[in-house]
Amino acid sequence: MRRGGATASATGNNNAPGSPLALPAHVIAMYNNMRGNKMKIAITSKGTTVDSPVDPRFGRAAGFMVCDIDTGECAYKDNAQNLSASQGAGIQSAKNVADSGVSAIVTGHCGPKAFSALKAAGIKIYTGAEGTVAENIEKFKAGSLKEIDNADVEGHWS
């Protein structure tokens, strides 16, 4: 008797025959890129347009500009629910941007919980962002932003 093979699923959590196979986020991203899906990034923003200043905070940023690097299209994603969160703002913000399908986040700083959540989702993190969202889109395209491999601030900083 032949048992069913594993299927690729981003949400599966069991590798038993016939059950969905959990794939790492970077594998899913590669698959999406091979299918022609566009690369999207999120930039922490104090406003709703690309002319808005970058918000230096990740977890408690006012919002995110989610931008398709290939087409230049950007949409604002509000983050108001996390502005006054007593804890967990970084983790919830990471979930919000991951749900937007981004491959990278550009921000001023990233704390330890947000860093861990973003890395677990396969999202690259670039810090040190200053100026406007539009300026940082260009910096990202030029490769002049710094990708980090650890959080660059302690949790609950302001």
VMD Tcl script that draws the C-alpha trace (Angstrom):
set ca {
  {0.00 0.00 0.00}
  {1.38 3.40 -0.98}
  {0.93 6.28 1.42}
  {0.41 9.82 0.19}
  {3.48 11.95 -0.37}
  {4.27 15.15 1.47}
  {2.95 18.37 0.02}
  {4.57 21.79 0.23}
  {2.82 24.06 2.67}
  {3.87 27.23 4.40}
  {1.61 26.39 7.32}
  {2.22 22.68 7.75}
  {3.91 21.48 10.91}
  {4.09 17.72 10.51}
  {6.48 15.84 8.25}
  {4.68 12.49 8.46}
  {3.75 10.86 5.13}
  {0.54 12.29 3.75}
  {0.72 15.42 5.89}
  {1.81 18.90 4.81}
  {5.54 19.58 4.79}
  {6.61 22.77 6.56}
  {8.91 24.81 4.35}
  {11.26 27.50 5.65}
  {10.30 31.04 4.69}
  {13.42 31.50 2.52}
  {12.44 28.44 0.44}
  {8.95 29.87 -0.02}
  {10.50 33.23 -1.01}
  {12.75 31.52 -3.58}
  {9.75 29.65 -4.97}
  {7.77 32.86 -5.23}
  {10.67 34.60 -6.99}
  {10.98 31.72 -9.46}
  {7.26 32.03 -10.22}
  {7.79 35.69 -11.06}
  {6.39 37.15 -7.86}
  {7.80 40.58 -7.12}
  {10.11 41.55 -4.28}
  {8.44 43.65 -1.62}
  {10.00 45.50 1.30}
  {8.48 47.29 4.28}
  {9.87 50.58 5.55}
  {8.90 51.96 8.96}
  {7.11 55.25 8.36}
  {5.75 58.18 10.35}
  {3.24 58.92 7.58}
  {1.23 57.44 4.75}
  {3.30 58.42 1.70}
  {6.81 57.77 0.36}
  {7.62 61.41 1.19}
  {7.03 60.66 4.90}
  {9.98 60.43 7.28}
  {11.19 57.00 8.31}
  {10.12 56.01 11.83}
  {13.28 54.97 13.70}
  {11.37 52.35 15.74}
  {10.23 49.02 14.34}
  {7.74 47.58 16.83}
  {6.15 50.88 17.73}
  {6.41 52.52 14.32}
  {3.33 54.49 13.30}
  {3.09 52.29 10.23}
  {4.85 50.66 7.32}
  {5.12 51.55 3.67}
  {5.02 48.21 1.84}
  {6.72 48.74 -1.51}
  {7.14 46.54 -4.56}
  {10.72 47.19 -5.62}
  {10.09 46.17 -9.23}
  {6.97 48.23 -9.93}
  {7.50 51.07 -7.45}
  {3.98 50.61 -6.06}
  {3.67 51.33 -2.34}
  {0.82 50.97 0.15}
  {0.60 52.11 3.75}
  {-0.01 49.52 6.48}
  {-1.13 51.04 9.77}
  {0.54 49.89 13.00}
  {-1.49 51.97 15.49}
  {-2.48 48.91 17.53}
  {1.16 48.53 18.64}
  {1.98 52.16 19.47}
  {1.01 51.83 23.12}
  {1.30 48.06 23.61}
  {2.83 47.27 27.00}
  {4.70 44.32 25.48}
  {4.84 42.25 22.31}
  {4.80 45.23 19.91}
  {7.84 43.98 18.01}
  {6.48 40.46 17.61}
  {3.06 41.68 16.46}
  {4.63 44.19 14.06}
  {6.80 41.41 12.63}
  {3.67 39.32 12.04}
  {1.97 42.27 10.33}
  {4.81 42.83 7.87}
  {5.29 39.09 7.28}
  {1.59 38.85 6.41}
  {2.24 41.53 3.76}
  {4.63 39.18 1.97}
  {7.76 41.28 2.35}
  {11.29 39.93 1.92}
  {12.98 42.70 3.90}
  {12.32 45.44 6.45}
  {14.08 48.81 6.48}
  {14.00 50.66 9.81}
  {16.03 52.81 12.16}
  {16.43 50.14 14.84}
  {15.22 46.64 15.69}
  {14.90 45.11 19.16}
  {15.58 41.49 20.14}
  {12.03 40.08 20.04}
  {11.21 41.72 16.72}
  {14.58 40.59 15.35}
  {13.88 36.96 16.30}
  {10.35 37.05 14.88}
  {11.48 38.62 11.59}
  {14.34 36.15 11.19}
  {11.99 33.24 11.90}
  {9.80 34.52 9.06}
  {12.81 34.69 6.71}
  {12.71 38.49 6.49}
  {16.01 40.38 6.12}
  {16.47 43.37 8.43}
  {18.21 46.60 7.45}
  {18.78 49.29 10.09}
  {20.18 52.79 10.25}
  {17.46 54.21 8.01}
  {17.14 58.01 8.07}
  {15.39 60.51 5.85}
  {12.25 59.72 3.86}
  {10.75 56.44 2.78}
  {11.55 57.30 -0.86}
  {15.21 57.96 -0.04}
  {15.44 54.58 1.69}
  {13.86 52.76 -1.23}
  {16.70 54.13 -3.37}
  {19.30 53.21 -0.72}
  {17.89 49.68 -0.62}
  {18.07 49.37 -4.43}
  {21.65 50.67 -4.36}
  {22.64 48.17 -1.67}
  {23.84 50.89 0.70}
  {21.80 49.85 3.75}
  {23.29 47.66 6.49}
  {21.74 44.21 6.99}
  {22.02 43.19 10.63}
  {22.59 39.79 12.17}
  {21.58 40.77 15.73}
  {19.19 43.24 17.35}
  {20.76 46.68 17.55}
  {18.82 47.99 20.58}
  {17.40 46.53 23.81}
  {13.68 45.85 24.06}
  {11.28 48.67 25.05}
  {13.55 51.51 23.93}
  {12.01 54.76 22.74}
}
mol new
graphics top color blue
foreach p $ca { graphics top sphere $p radius 0.5 }
foreach p [lrange $ca 0 end-1] q [lrange $ca 1 end] { graphics top cylinder $p $q radius 0.2 }
display resetview
